[in-house]
Amino acid sequence: MDPRAKAIISSALFFLYLSSPNISIARDIEVDDETPFTYEQNLEKGPEGWGKINPHWKTCNTGKFQSPIDLTNARVNIIRDEAWRREYKPAPAGIVNRGHDVMVSWKGDAGKITIRRTEYKLVQCHWHSPSEHTVNGTRFDMELHMVHTGAGGKTAVIGVLYKLGKPNEFIARLLDGIKTVGKEEKDLGIVDPRNIRFQTKKFYRYIGSLTVPPCTEGVIWTVVKRVNTISMEQIAALRNAVDDGYETNSRPVQDSNERSVWFYDPNV
């Protein structure tokens, strides 16, 4: 099949999928209380058993569109147009230790992304170490998730991957807050999400789920191709901030179940 025709068909399937009445939409927020679950393997409370801990979490084990996945180049459908827009701005924010991760949440209007004429408001970001998504089987040192919500409770998440290297500018601005974060939310003042600074021209997109209970499906995932850098001090600060046992807080890669993965490249 002609590559251009294949891209058009893949894009059309993406829209049909989003509009399907059978798709479960991610209206449930990520769990804040980590007590019932762990990331340790071969334990009843580990990732393989999340769906049995709480009846509301059964999708973690029964879902067919779970995240994260391995983003394998051999399986992607290449799309030419960029198909999204970012409009972020500074806003008041706070930081809190949720036990299983460190979360920065914006209290005012921190802007939005627009995907195919649908707007999603930025509400929070948090980190996973090591990365949850892999690219061609490669796992990275850290992954940032920028969580957005849209009309009807729909969720869109941007995943930014990091490898060990130069300090990350965004984390550097938050480092004091990360090192002193506790269970009570701490005011950070004005935080500008534009300082996250990631390349937007090339990225993967697919339909998946939340990566922590209740693992709700219907999440639009956008994982940026370009890998940013983070220092060892910054990784250590984020790991030290969480509760004992959650220093590594990445869900294992899930079965793709032959899902379509779109790779957006305006240069193709």
C-alpha positions, 0 to 999 in steps of 0.5 A, a space after each residue: 500500500 502507498 505510504 500516504 494512503 496507509 497514513 490516511 487510513 490510520 488517521 481515520 481509524 484513530 478518529 473512529 476509535 476515539 468516537 467509538 461508544 465502546 471505548 472506556 474513557 479515563 474519567 477516574 483520576 489516579 489513586 492518591 493513596 498507595 497503601 494497597 499496592 506496590 511495584 514489587 514483582 511476585 507479590 499479591 499487591 504487585 502490578 500483576 495483582 492490582 486488579 484483584 486488590 480492589 473491584 474498582 481496579 479490575 481493569 488493571 488485569 482485564 483491560 486490553 488497552 493498558 499502558 505503558 507499552 513498548 514503542 516499536 518502530 517496526 509497528 508504527 503507522 507514520 503520520 505527516 501532520 503534527 495534529 496538536 498544539 500546545 498553549 501553556 502559561 505560568 500559574 500557581 502550583 503546589 507540590 506533594 508526595 503521594 507516596 508512590 510519586 511526587 506530583 506538581 499540580 497547577 491551581 490556576 489556568 496553566 494552559 492546554 493542549 489541543 488534539 484534533 480540535 479537542 482541548 485538554 487542560 493541564 492539571 498536573 505532572 509527576 515522575 516515574 523512575 525508571 521510565 514506564 514506556 520503552 522505545 524499541 525495548 530500551 528503558 530510560 532513567 526517568 519519565 515525566 507525565 503531564 496530565 491533561 483533562 478535557 470535556 467529559 472527563 477525557 484524559 490526555 497525557 504527554 510522556 517525556 523521557 529522560 536519560 542521565 546527563 546534564 541537569 534538567 532545567 525544570 526540575 532544577 527550578 523545583 529541586 528545593 521543593 522536591 527535597 522538602 516535599 511532604 504529605 501536605 501540599 506545599 505551595 510553589 508559587 508560580 510555576 511555568 510549564 513551558 520550562 519543561 521544554 520538550 521537542 514537539 515535532 516528532 512523537 508517538 501517539 496511541 490509546 492506552 490507560 492510566 499506569 496506576 490504579 484504577 488503570 482506566 482506559 481511553 487515555 490519549 498518550 503522546 510520547 515525545 521521541 526526543 530524549 531529554 537529560 536529567 542529572 543523578 542528583 535530580 534522580 536521587 532527589 525524586 527517589 528519596 522524596 517518595 515513600 520507602 519501597 517506591 523508589 522505583 515506581 514504574 509499571 511493567 510494559 503491557 501487552 499492546 494487543 495489536 494496537 495501532 501506534 502512530 508516529 508523527 513526523 512532519 518531515 516524512 
